[in-house]
Amino acid sequence: MAKQQQHSRSLYLSIALIMAALGLAYAPIPGTTPQSVIVVSGSELQEPLQKAIQQFQQQHPHIQIALKTQGSLDMVNQFVDRKNDFEPTILIPANGELLKDLEARWQAQNNSAAFYGTPLPIAKTRLVAIAWTERGKALFPDGQFRWERIEQAMQAQTWGNFGGTAAWGSFDFKMTNPARSNSGQLTLGLWLESKLKQSTLSTADLSVPEARSLVSLVKRSVYQPARSSDILLQEFIASGANEADIATDYESIALYRWAQSKTSQSQPYRIYDISPTVETVLTAAIVRQNVAKGTAKAAQTFLDALTQPAYQSILVQYGFRPVNPSVRVETVTGSPWQQSIPGARAKPATTAIPSPALQTLQEIGRLWERAQ
C-alpha cells in the first residue's frame, strides 16, 4: 500500500511539473506587457489569417490578436469616416493601392500621418474568371477567355439565343459590387479597357457612350452583386450552374474554394486566365489612430512574421502567391497548385498590368451606382 501511495504521489508530482512547464511555455515573457491587436482584412484573407494567428499566438502568447472582416472599400471608408465600433490596429485591404487613397484622405482631413511606418506587402493574387465546365465550353469554345463573348451572352439574355443549350435558361454572370468591392472595380476596369481598346483607363474614358452603355448592360444583367469576394464564391458554388454560369474573382479564392465546388456540385468549375489581368498586392498597414506605440510594435511583430516562409506557406495553401521569393507555390505542402485544378497554372502566361488609378476606380464605382 505504501509503495502504491508513493507511486501515486510521484505520478501527481510528474503531472504537476508538466503542467507547470506548459504554463511557463505559454505564459507572457516576464517584463512584457500584454498587447491586444485588432486586424481588419477582406473576407478573402479570413481563413488563412485565422490559421496564421493561431500559430503566431502560440509563439507570442503576450500578443492577443482579434480578426474582423470588411469589404476593402468599406474598410477604407469606415476608417476614414470613423464609423467603426472598434479601434483597428492593422488594415489589410485586397489592394495595396487603397491604402494610398486612405493615407491621402486622412492627411487632408487630419493633417497627420495615417500609419506607423511603411505599409508591408504580405501576399499577391490576380483577377481570374471561373465557369462551370459545360458553360465554359459553350462560352469559350477555344478555351480562351474573352470579354466580348460575355457581352454577347448578356445581350442575348438566354443560352438558347446565344447558341447554347436552351434548357440552361438565362445567362447569369456574377461579380462583386463595384461600389463596395475592389474585385468588382477591377472587373469593370479590365472589361472597359478591352471594350475601348485602351491600355490604361482614365476617368475621361468613362464618360464616353460606349463605357456608360457597357456598365448599364452589366448592371442590368448581374442580379444582386455580392458585397465581398469570398461571399461571391460561396454563393456561386451554392447556386450551381442553374443560377450562376460564370464569375470573376480573385485567383486565391477560386483555387481554395475549388474542392468545395467539386463536392457540392456534380462537376467542379474551371479557372480561366484573363489576359491582360491585374495582379493585386495585399498590403498591411498599422494605423496611428488610437494605437499606442507598444501596440504598434506588437502589430509589427505579427506583420513581420507573415512575410516569413512558414506563414507565407499558409497563405499559399489558401491560394495566394507569396511575396517572399524563397517560397514557391508548386512545392508548398497542401498547395492548390498540386491538385490538378482545371485552368490553374503556377506560372500563368497572361500579362499582368497595373491597377487603374485610384481616381479611375472610384469613378467606376460611381458610374455603376448611376447606371440604369
Buried (B, 14 or more C-beta within 10 A) or exposed (E): EEEEEEEEEEEEEEEEEEEEEEEEEEEEEEEEEEBEBBBBBBBBBBBBBEBBBEEBBEEBBBBBBEBEBBBBBBBBBBBBEEEBEEEBBBBBBBBBBBBEBBBEBBEEEEEEEBBBEEBBBBBBBBBBBBBBBBBBBBBBEEEEBBBEBBBBBBEBBEBBBBEBEEEBBBBBBBBBBBBBBBBBBBBBBBBBBBBBEEEEBEBEBBEEEEBBEBBBBBBEBBEEBBBBBBBBBBBBBEBBBEBBBBBBBBBBBBBBBBEBBBEEBEEBBBBBBBBBBBBBBBBBBBBBBEBEEEBBEBBBBBBEBBBEEEBBBBBBBBBBBBBBEEBEBEEBEEBBBBEEBBBBBEEBEBEBBEBBBBEBBBBBBEBBEEBE
